[in-house]
Amino acid sequence: MAHAQSLPDDRQVAAVIQDYLQGSSYNRTEQLRRAFHPDARLYLSQGANGMREVGVEEYVGWFSKNPDQFNGRSGRLISVQVEGNIATAKAEILVGKDQARYVDLFLLKKLGEGWQVISKTATRYQTPAHGRQVVLVVSNVGTIPGTRLSAGNSFAELIHAYTAFREAGYGVQFVSPEGGAVPLAYIDTRDPEHTARIYDGDFMWALANTRKPEDVSAVDYAALMYIGGSAAMYGVVDHPGLKALAVRIYEQRQGIVSAVCHGSAGLANLTLSDGTALVSGKRVTGYPDAFEDKQAPYYKTLPFSLEQRLQERKGLFRYGARNSSHVEIDGRLVTGMNWQSTRDVVNAVIRQLEASGAPKAISPAATSQDSSH
């Protein structure tokens, strides 16, 4: 077990960067302007190897067309580091129409009671970026309620899902019921992939600073995936904000809802707008009763049988051989039996998204800032 820890002042700095991200994605000039000190300088790319220096007002002016409309830029905060009254931050911007991924670096200063950006620069990568993002749902529960037994989110599932989506050009946002740091389980330091992510500061920062459901909007995401681990059985299933987010992505966004292993518990109480269970009449999988250790203390404390609960919701529960990948795909519902299924679940989600083309979105507006970011 391990527990990622938040850093002091992160939330204040993160809020400033969110003003930048939202302001520059939705042409909200006042929101964008307030992220910067009036005398801030921005050092932007020009040509192959050139640089262009601009001031705040010139930069903000590039986002003045089509106010409050999505312009094709999708951004996420990657990390924040605070040192006294100065801070650095890193963010990612995906611009689908240009197949471009930008990494922004910010220098911030605490002036009085608030933080502001005093400098920004960026670099550009040509990638399969398409401006789409996904949500990975995790739990904040580190101890099984009423016991001293540890609970956590499966580290293997986290890193396999995160890596597969990122390699396909998707932005990834971690969301939990309470936001902030989440407990991690089943870390194997003998596994090179595990070790690499343990020492990946940006990845661990993201797990220390997950967002609450009310801090994200379904319109920004093409898919949602519930991560497993024992913690997935607690705090997630009945959380109103998480349920609303998943259903909105599925119905309003026509996106994909997926889960792996015990993460399928998150599907159990999802109800569509017509009153039917999301899993009703659909093939679904998760960790089956046949593979559970029914004599183990953790099993005796589970709030319900995952398999039985999904069947009660009229889901058509299926599973495969122990310790092998098994995935069920039924329309826009994609589920995996165990942690070994994680990559196959992600690949199935990506195949559907690519086959269906761009998901429903707010009307994009062309803006002139993309060439220099």
Stockholm file with secondary structure:
# STOCKHOLM 1.0

chainA/1-373         MAHAQSLPDDRQVAAVIQDYLQGSSYNRTEQLRRAFHPDARLYLSQGANGMREVGVEEYVGWFSKNPDQFNGRSGRLISVQVEGNIATAKAEILVGKDQARYVDLFLLKKLGEGWQVISKTATRYQTPAHGRQVVLVVSNVGTIPGTRLSAGNSFAELIHAYTAFREAGYGVQFVSPEGGAVPLAYIDTRDPEHTARIYDGDFMWALANTRKPEDVSAVDYAALMYIGGSAAMYGVVDHPGLKALAVRIYEQRQGIVSAVCHGSAGLANLTLSDGTALVSGKRVTGYPDAFEDKQAPYYKTLPFSLEQRLQERKGLFRYGARNSSHVEIDGRLVTGMNWQSTRDVVNAVIRQLEASGAPKAISPAATSQDSSH
#=GR chainA/1-373 SS CEECCCCTTHHHHHHHHHHHHHHHHTTCHHHHHHTEEEEEEEEEEETTTEEEEEEHHHHHHTTCSSTTSCCSEEEEEEEEEEETTEEEEEEEEEEGGGTEEEEEEEEEEEETTEEEEEEEEEEEEECSCCSCEEEEECCCCCBCTTSSCBCCEEHHHHHHHHHHHHHTTCEEEEECSSCBCCEEECCCTTSHHHHHHHTCHHHHHHHHSBBCGGGSCGGGCSEEEECCSGGGGSSSTTCHHHHHHHHHHHHTSCCEEEEEGGGGGGGTTCBCTTSCBTTTTSEECCSCGGGSCTTSHHHHHCSSCHHHHHHHTTCEECCCSTTSCCEEEETTEEEESSGGGHHHHHHHHHHHHHHHCSCCCSCCCCCGGGGTC
#=GC SS_cons         CEECCCCTTHHHHHHHHHHHHHHHHTTCHHHHHHTEEEEEEEEEEETTTEEEEEEHHHHHHTTCSSTTSCCSEEEEEEEEEEETTEEEEEEEEEEGGGTEEEEEEEEEEEETTEEEEEEEEEEEEECSCCSCEEEEECCCCCBCTTSSCBCCEEHHHHHHHHHHHHHTTCEEEEECSSCBCCEEECCCTTSHHHHHHHTCHHHHHHHHSBBCGGGSCGGGCSEEEECCSGGGGSSSTTCHHHHHHHHHHHHTSCCEEEEEGGGGGGGTTCBCTTSCBTTTTSEECCSCGGGSCTTSHHHHHCSSCHHHHHHHTTCEECCCSTTSCCEEEETTEEEESSGGGHHHHHHHHHHHHHHHCSCCCSCCCCCGGGGTC
//
